[in-house]
Amino acid sequence: MPTVERTITVARPVQLVWDYLTDFTRTEEWDPPTVSTARTSGDGGVGTTYHNVSKMVGREVEVDYEVTRFEPHRVFELVGEANGVTVTDTITFESGQETTTVTYHSEFAPHGAAKLANPLIAGAIEVLGSRVSSSLEERLLAL
């Protein structure tokens, strides 16, 4: 199962970073492939759903996400389905004295015929992980 993980530490309070990243509609600002993200139901906590459109490998991909874990200032997790792939995005937060460390972990679990694309997915998400990490750090520092 292809995965990617990046960790960044920023000199920002955890509350500010938490509020920003758990409003998943803000992915348009920090996730380079995201074209749009809309909340489709819920209040942001467990059970909330989002519809995300991203441009990947030259084409638009639509993912319907649901928040599956919401532990304030600790863990925010969403699971999405798109084109035969289950995507699990887990964002963890660690508060330091004057910093917040964010770890963004994404797992891609292809089903059926999509499993044949595993090598392509792995390469693409590794490159994407670096782009997302850089963009995310820039946005968090601008808060």
Secondary structure by P-SEA (a helix, b strand, c coil): cbbbbbbbbccccaaaaaaaaacccccccccccccccccccccccccbbbbbbbbcccbbbbbbbbbcccccccbbbbbbccccbbbbbbbbbbbcccbbbbbbbbbbbbccccccaaaaaaaaaaaaaaaaaaaaaaaaaac
